Amino acid sequence: MKTETTGTIVAGVLQLDERIDLPDQSRVRVAVAPLEEWRTRFQTGLKAWKQLCHDRPANSGGRRYTRDELHERD
């Protein structure tokens, strides 16, 4: 059985995105290659979001509270 899936490295440990249908303690061969696709999509989305914030700033025009007003302590 040959399976291909993706995963994430967390604190030096590979965590797969989906469960593999193999019994516990099965020996497997693993080939790891980084995915650059997510980085490109993330950077494109971030750039579009920054442009949107620049083009249409969100300003409610409401009252700006002081720190003391926001954190009332009795």
Beta strands, then each sheet from edge to edge (+ up, - down):
strand 1: 7-10
strand 2: 13-16
sheet 1: 1+ 2-
end
